Amino acid sequence: MAGKVWFVGAGPGDPELLTVKGRRLLEEAGAILFAGSLVDQAATLFAPPGCEIRDSKDMTLEEMSAWLLDQTARHATVVRLQTGDPGLYGALVEMTRPLTAAGIEWAVVPGVSSAFASMAAAGETLTLPEVTQTVILTRVAGRTPMPAGEELEALAAHRTTLCIFLSITLLHEVQRALRAAGWAEDAPIVVVQKASWPGEEKIVRGTLADIKKRCQAEKIASQAMIIASPTLGAADWPTLARSKLYDPAFGHRFRKASAASEETSA
């Protein structure tokens, strides 16, 4: 019988941020195709002895599909190890279509996105009550164009949290788009390079006005997440809107609102 291909999200880089299921599949795999240019090779250390391991950084999509198909003829478990989450900028559908056409079973194991790892590294939050409840994951148009209506300037007009992937070399364009959308020059921005990578992570904090110069000073030109958000720096704000879920005056099916708190809120 043909083997099964698992598309496993390796997370942002730290092997310990693999899911338990992802690690188990790596330990069972007969063959692993991993994104060497983006995924820390340490993630493949969970592979069993004799496992066939191939770095995909020099392969075309057709070569990767052929490799996966070939391995399913010899192994019950074949893993495609991808950076972050397989469904986010990962060419997932392009790789699964040939497998489906060949009658090969496949499944996806989600992974931790670098967007979440970056905010965790910076000690920041993506959302805050009465500040923003929306997160936009996007990128700046480069060789891959953006669909109509998804230009960064249009998305930035919502003034929500923006996690901008694959755009560090176009930071000047990020600045232009945010300015055009009305963001202030002192709007906080954080850039995290290689979030969670042991010994390689860099965090640069700045504003819309100076973030490019700060990144240049730190020689950050690849593998970096740009985050612009009205929540940045909230830990140092003098006051915060309180979360209703944990407010004593807010009752729900697991906790009754306290009478004193109800009277105070009234």
Secondary structure, DSSP 8 states (H G I E B T S, - for coil): ---EEEEEE-BSS-GGGS-HHHHHHHHH-SEEEE-TTTS-GGGGGGS-TT-EEEE-TT--HHHHHHHHHHHHTT-SEEEEEESB-TTSSS-HHHHHHHHHHTT--EEEE----HHHHHHHHHT--S-BTTTB--EEEEE--SSS---TT--HHHHHTT-SEEEEES-GGGHHHHHHHHHHTT--TT-EEEEEESTT-TTT-EEEEEETTTHHHHHHHTT--SSEEEEE-TTTTGGG-S-----GGG-TT--BTTB---HHHHHHH-
